[in-house]
Amino acid sequence: MTQAQSPGPGGTGPERSRMGPTRASTLLVAGLGAAALAWLLISTLYYDYLPQLPWLPVVTLAALAVLEAYAAANTRARIERRPGRDPVNPLLVARFVVLAKASALAGAIFAGFYAGLTGWLFVERTDAAVGDRPVAGAGLLAALALVAAALWLERSCRVPEQEDDEDREPGNREGRPGPR
């Protein structure tokens, strides 16, 4: 005896569990929220008693951006089956998509935080604020680079469009990737 299953949240069918591309509005809202939170936190604390901003998060964000940009270029070449490249493992591409989506959101949050912090540091006229401006500015740039690299990696993981079999002549395989 079989039981009727109720549809899960979000509808039924194959479209229900489909993951879409990262939305710019999601990244913008996360960044603006982080910027407001950073400004609020830093303005309510007595800034002169806080330690100097560290460079380690900036270096980490920049390194992640470089690694994801390399993964994007390499993955795109492997998906397009360029000469000298091994075929890509589909599970690896799925993992890269998850990494890219998470990195884009984390980068947007860090960019918003560093933007709020940088804005406040340029309003503040103390010596400590002036000394922290380069770190905050570099953090903002590194976070924006991470967002860009993550979006590039996400886009690189897409399967290229293929022409229909009826539109091409038999034996004509130029410009079309090989069998998967």
C-alpha positions, 0 to 999 in steps of 0.5 A, a space after each residue: 500500500 502506498 501513501 500519498 506524499 505531500 509536496 515539500 516546500 517550494 513546489 514539486 517536480 525537478 524545478 523545486 530543488 534547482 539551485 539558481 545563480 547568486 543574485 546581486 540583490 542578495 549580495 547588496 543587502 548582505 553588504 549594506 547590512 554588514 556596513 550598517 552593523 560595522 558603523 554602529 559597532 565602531 561608533 558606539 565603542 571607544 575606538 582609541 582602546 581597540 587594538 590596531 586592525 590586523 592584516 591577516 584577514 586582508 591577506 586571507 581574503 586576497 589569497 582566497 580571491 586568487 585561488 578562486 580566480 585560478 579555479 574559475 579559469 581552470 574549470 572553464 577550460 576543462 568544461 570546454 575541453 580545451 586541448 591539453 586539459 583533462 575532463 572535469 569531474 562533475 562532483 568537483 564542479 558541484 563543490 566549486 559552485 557551493 564554494 563560489 556561492 558561499 564565498 560570494 556571500 561571505 565576501 559581500 559581508 566582509 566588503 560591507 563590514 570593511 566599507 562601514 569601517 572605512 567610512 567611519 575611519 575617514 570621518 574620525 580624525 584621531 591618529 589611530 583612525 588614520 593608522 587603520 585606514 590602509 588596512 580597512 581600505 585594503 580589506 575592502 578591496 580584497 573582499 570585493 576581489 573575493 566577490 568578483 572571483 567567486 561570481 566568476 567561479 560560479 559562472 565558469 561552472 555552467 555547462 556551455 550551450 549546445 546547438 540542436 542536433 537537427 540544426 547541424 549537418 551530419 559529421 559537423 562537430 566544429 565548435 561543439 564539445 565532445 561527448 560527456 
